[in-house]
Amino acid sequence: MQTLRRIDLMSIGKIYAVLGAIYGLVAMLVFDAVFAVLGKTLFPAALSGALGGAVIIGLPILGIVGGAILGFVFSVISAAIYNVIAEAIGGVKFNISGKPTSVNGIDMASYVKIVAIGALIAGLVLGIVATFALPSLLSSAMMGSGGALLGVVSGFALVGLPILFLIIGAIGAAVYVILFNFFTKNVGGIGISITGKPTALKRVDPMGYAKIVTLIGVVMTFIIGVLTALGTGHDFSAGAVRILTSLITNVIVTFISAYIGILIFNFVASKIGGIVIDLK
């Protein structure tokens, strides 16, 4: 197995800044189309016309700039957190082999550790924010009569949320690895192109990636659907129809979005370079 020890922050930031700009532009163009259809119905003609000009011109620009900033910031922060965790406890181990090169498996222990600690950090950050924000938000609603309750809520936010995120992250990661390894073994791995010095991930096989992601999504959707139906007490026929509808929707949406997403990634990576990684 090979270990992903480090991700270069600038290379992943550049890739996801461009991807974020593309997705932001597409999202705002869709919003423009919706506004063009509904604007005259929702607003008077004069106001609709004035808003229309600003929306049609301004939103795509906002989508490009906002998407690029969010893509860069979140990818760099995520990669930086990964690098710190990987430096401390070791990175995620993959089974990368064959010609052409493909990812055929993920080591359970290394992946679960990385995801669980990342989830713990996310829960801790959210818990700190909630600890400071919730008392001021709830105290006015309680009119000063819920001091004990506020203490409990704040305590849970600071201690309980990190633990909850840790547990959910570990379980989710474990299930994901089990499904990933099962499907890559029986359907085939995800083809990748890792070349150059320094080593860079420059291409991912769209079909292989879309198949694996879709199959994992189908299983997860089925599990969640069954648990939801059992928890809400719906009758069997209604629950079965709901689960079947969710599965069909999941297959269509996940496969198309995953396939197109990787095509866009490959295009961007071919133009500005891949994601530089330390893989040993």
Protein Blocks (a to p, Z undefined) as FASTA:
>chain_A
ZZdfbdcfklmmmmmmmmmmmmmmmmmmmmmmmmmmmmmmmpcfklmmmmmmmmmmmmmm
mmmmmmmmmmmmmmmmmmmmmmmmmmmnopaddddedjddddfbdcfklmmmmmmmmmmm
mmmmmmmmmmmmmmmmmmmmnnopammmmmmmmmmmmmmmmmmmmmmmmmmmmmmmmmmm
mmmmmnopcddddedjddddfbdcfklmmmmmmmmmmmmmmmmmmmmmmmnopafklmmm
mmmmmmmmmmmmmmmmmmmmmmmmmmmmmmnopaddddZZ
